[in-house]
Amino acid sequence: MTRLKRFFAIACDADGTLTWRHRLALRTAGALVRWREAGGKVILVTGEIRDDLLHLARTGLFDRIVGENGGTLLRPPAWTAQALSEGATAELARLLRPRVSPLVVGQVLVGTQRPHESELRSAVRTLKLDYRVLFNRKNVMALPAGVSKAYGLSAALDDLGVPPARVVGIGDGENDVPMLRACGLGVAVANATHQAKSAADWVTRRRGPDGVMEVIRRLLDERDAAKKGLDSRLISIL
């Protein structure tokens, strides 16, 4: 496996990876705190809109958040969502609301569940939008062409001055594949889809948040080992 000590940031999907049912466990938060105390950065990369992710933003555990599957970028402390692409969500919502539920409407993304895929595609065609339809397990979403988690993550990394080669991307769904491929190391947690596992450099032994903690533990262990080796060399020189 790639030497882990060179990685400086973690880019992590939310539900099914870092969280279960949108809840962040205390022990998972503790692992993020240890990573940040060691100098690491944490970027949350999720399909959720701002209102649905603010409870995570306010934990103070993230340096940046990419929302709407790469369509928005949020920065502390206000966590205002900056659109990274032009959207036509109001027009889509007008067509879809009378016949599609649930319906999630962001600045760039419009999402629902797989049974409504045909209605979503039909609305995109009717409006002649340059949008693409993407999947994440039971969910389906429409986004402007070119917008993906990799696209949004690139904006966040530019903001932080971190090269993609020094980032570990962690995810579980089909929509995480571009992010996993864009990072220096792509990791799929054990409960990931076949598509995510196929795109990953490493599949964890544990599921969801436990898989994320497995990654952080490995990263910190390798950093500690490298530091001890350096200390030993310095002592021998002195």
C-alpha positions as CSV (number, residue, x, y, z in Angstrom):
1,M,0.0,0.0,0.0
2,T,1.0,3.6,-0.6
3,R,3.0,5.1,2.3
4,L,0.4,6.8,4.5
5,K,2.6,9.3,6.2
6,R,2.5,11.7,3.2
7,F,-1.3,12.3,3.5
8,F,-2.3,15.6,5.0
9,A,-6.1,15.6,4.6
10,I,-9.1,13.3,4.7
11,A,-12.1,13.9,2.3
12,C,-15.0,11.9,3.6
13,D,-18.5,11.1,2.5
14,A,-21.2,11.5,5.2
15,D,-24.0,9.0,5.5
16,G,-23.0,5.3,5.3
17,T,-19.3,6.4,5.7
18,L,-18.7,8.9,8.4
19,T,-22.3,8.8,9.9
20,W,-25.1,6.3,10.3
21,R,-28.6,7.8,9.6
22,H,-27.0,11.3,9.6
23,R,-25.7,10.9,13.2
24,L,-22.1,11.3,14.1
25,A,-21.1,9.0,16.9
26,L,-18.9,10.4,19.7
27,R,-16.1,7.9,19.1
28,T,-16.0,8.8,15.4
29,A,-15.9,12.5,16.4
30,G,-13.0,11.6,18.7
31,A,-11.1,10.1,15.9
32,L,-11.5,13.2,13.8
33,V,-10.3,15.3,16.8
34,R,-7.2,13.2,17.1
35,W,-6.5,13.6,13.3
36,R,-6.9,17.3,13.5
37,E,-4.7,17.6,16.6
38,A,-2.0,15.8,14.6
39,G,-2.3,18.6,12.0
40,G,-4.6,16.9,9.5
41,K,-7.4,18.5,7.6
42,V,-10.9,17.1,7.3
43,I,-13.3,17.9,4.4
44,L,-16.8,16.5,4.4
45,V,-18.0,15.7,0.9
46,T,-21.7,14.9,0.8
47,G,-24.8,15.0,-1.4
48,E,-26.8,16.8,1.3
49,I,-28.0,20.4,1.0
50,R,-27.0,23.0,3.6
51,D,-30.0,22.7,5.9
52,D,-29.5,19.0,6.2
53,L,-25.7,19.2,7.0
54,L,-25.6,22.2,9.4
55,H,-25.7,20.0,12.5
56,L,-22.4,18.4,11.3
57,A,-20.8,21.8,10.3
58,R,-21.4,23.2,13.7
59,T,-19.4,20.4,15.4
60,G,-16.2,22.4,14.5
61,L,-14.6,19.2,13.1
62,F,-14.4,20.2,9.4
63,D,-12.2,22.6,7.6
64,R,-14.5,22.7,4.6
65,I,-17.7,21.1,3.5
66,V,-18.7,20.2,-0.1
67,G,-22.4,19.9,-0.4
68,E,-24.9,18.9,-3.1
69,N,-22.6,16.2,-4.5
70,G,-20.0,18.8,-5.5
71,G,-22.4,21.6,-6.3
72,T,-21.7,23.9,-3.3
73,L,-18.8,24.8,-1.0
74,L,-19.2,25.8,2.6
75,R,-16.6,27.5,4.8
76,P,-16.5,28.2,8.5
77,P,-17.7,30.0,10.5
78,A,-20.9,30.9,8.8
79,W,-21.1,27.8,6.6
80,T,-22.8,29.8,3.8
81,A,-23.2,27.6,0.7
82,Q,-21.4,29.0,-2.3
83,A,-22.8,27.6,-5.6
84,L,-20.0,26.1,-7.7
85,S,-22.1,25.9,-10.9
86,E,-25.2,27.5,-12.3
87,G,-28.3,25.6,-11.3
88,A,-31.9,25.5,-12.6
89,T,-33.4,24.0,-9.5
90,A,-36.4,26.3,-9.2
91,E,-37.6,25.3,-12.7
92,L,-37.1,21.6,-12.0
93,A,-38.9,21.9,-8.7
94,R,-41.9,23.6,-10.3
95,L,-42.3,20.6,-12.6
96,L,-41.6,17.9,-10.1
97,R,-43.3,19.0,-6.9
98,P,-46.9,18.2,-8.0
99,R,-46.0,14.6,-8.6
100,V,-42.7,13.7,-6.9
101,S,-42.2,13.1,-3.2
102,P,-39.8,13.2,-1.4
103,L,-38.0,16.0,-3.3
104,V,-34.8,17.7,-2.2
105,V,-34.1,21.0,-3.8
106,G,-30.7,22.8,-3.4
107,Q,-28.9,25.6,-5.2
108,V,-27.6,23.2,-7.8
109,L,-29.0,19.7,-7.1
110,V,-32.4,18.3,-7.3
111,G,-32.9,14.8,-5.7
112,T,-35.4,12.2,-5.0
113,Q,-35.6,8.4,-4.7
114,R,-35.1,5.8,-7.4
115,P,-38.8,5.1,-8.1
116,H,-39.0,8.6,-9.4
117,E,-36.0,8.4,-11.8
118,S,-38.2,8.6,-14.9
119,E,-40.0,11.8,-13.7
120,L,-36.6,13.4,-12.9
121,R,-35.2,12.5,-16.3
122,S,-38.4,13.7,-18.0
123,A,-38.2,17.1,-16.3
124,V,-34.6,17.5,-17.3
125,R,-35.5,16.8,-20.9
126,T,-38.5,19.0,-20.9
127,L,-36.5,22.0,-19.7
128,K,-33.6,21.1,-22.1
129,L,-31.1,21.4,-19.3
130,D,-27.5,20.3,-19.5
131,Y,-27.9,18.2,-16.4
132,R,-26.9,14.6,-15.7
133,V,-28.7,12.0,-13.5
134,L,-26.6,10.3,-10.9
135,F,-27.3,7.6,-8.3
136,N,-26.4,7.0,-4.7
137,R,-27.9,3.7,-3.5
138,K,-31.7,4.3,-3.2
139,N,-31.4,8.0,-4.2
140,V,-31.2,9.6,-7.6
141,M,-30.2,13.2,-8.3
142,A,-29.9,15.7,-11.2
143,L,-26.8,17.9,-11.4
144,P,-25.3,20.2,-14.0
145,A,-22.9,18.3,-16.4
146,G,-19.4,18.1,-14.9
147,V,-20.5,18.5,-11.3
148,S,-19.4,15.7,-9.1
149,K,-17.8,15.1,-5.7
150,A,-14.4,15.3,-7.4
151,Y,-15.4,18.7,-8.9
152,G,-16.5,20.1,-5.5
153,L,-13.5,18.6,-3.7
154,S,-11.1,20.3,-6.1
155,A,-12.6,23.7,-5.1
156,A,-12.2,22.9,-1.4
157,L,-8.6,21.8,-1.9
158,D,-7.7,24.9,-3.8
159,D,-9.2,26.9,-0.9
160,L,-7.0,25.1,1.6
161,G,-3.9,24.9,-0.6
162,V,-3.8,21.1,-0.4
163,P,-2.8,19.0,-3.5
164,P,-5.1,16.0,-4.3
165,A,-2.1,13.7,-4.1
166,R,-2.0,14.3,-0.3
167,V,-5.6,13.5,0.3
168,V,-7.3,10.3,1.4
169,G,-10.8,10.0,0.0
170,I,-13.3,7.8,1.8
171,G,-16.7,6.8,0.6
172,D,-19.3,4.1,0.2
173,G,-21.6,4.9,-2.8
174,E,-21.6,5.1,-6.6
175,N,-21.5,8.9,-6.4
176,D,-18.2,8.7,-4.4
177,V,-16.3,7.1,-7.3
178,P,-15.1,10.3,-8.9
179,M,-13.8,11.5,-5.5
180,L,-12.0,8.2,-4.8
181,R,-10.3,8.4,-8.1
182,A,-9.3,12.0,-7.7
183,C,-7.5,11.5,-4.4
184,G,-4.0,10.3,-3.8
185,L,-5.5,7.3,-2.0
186,G,-9.1,6.2,-2.5
187,V,-10.7,4.1,0.3
188,A,-14.0,2.3,0.3
189,V,-15.5,1.2,3.6
190,A,-16.6,-2.4,3.9
191,N,-20.3,-1.7,3.3
192,A,-19.6,0.2,0.1
193,T,-21.2,-0.6,-3.2
194,H,-19.4,-2.7,-5.8
195,Q,-18.7,0.4,-7.9
196,A,-17.0,2.2,-5.0
197,K,-14.9,-0.8,-4.0
198,S,-13.8,-1.3,-7.6
199,A,-12.6,2.3,-7.8
200,A,-10.8,2.2,-4.4
201,D,-7.1,1.5,-3.6
202,W,-8.0,0.1,-0.3
203,V,-11.2,-1.5,1.2
204,T,-11.5,-1.3,4.9
205,R,-12.3,-4.4,7.1
206,R,-14.9,-2.5,9.0
207,R,-18.2,-0.8,8.0
208,G,-19.1,2.8,7.9
209,P,-17.7,5.0,10.7
210,D,-15.7,2.1,12.0
211,G,-14.0,1.9,8.6
212,V,-13.2,5.6,8.8
213,M,-11.7,5.1,12.3
214,E,-9.6,2.3,10.9
215,V,-8.2,4.6,8.2
216,I,-7.4,7.4,10.8
217,R,-5.8,4.9,13.1
218,R,-3.5,3.6,10.3
219,L,-2.6,7.2,9.2
220,L,-1.7,8.2,12.8
221,D,0.2,5.0,13.5
222,E,2.3,5.5,10.4
223,R,3.0,9.1,11.3
224,D,4.0,8.0,14.8
225,A,6.3,5.3,13.4
226,A,7.9,7.8,11.1
227,K,8.4,10.3,13.9
228,K,10.0,7.7,16.1
229,G,12.3,6.6,13.3
230,L,13.4,10.3,12.9
231,D,13.9,10.7,16.6
232,S,16.1,7.6,16.7
233,R,18.2,8.8,13.8
234,L,18.7,12.2,15.5
235,I,19.7,10.6,18.8
236,S,22.3,8.5,17.0
237,I,23.7,11.6,15.3
238,L,23.8,13.5,18.5
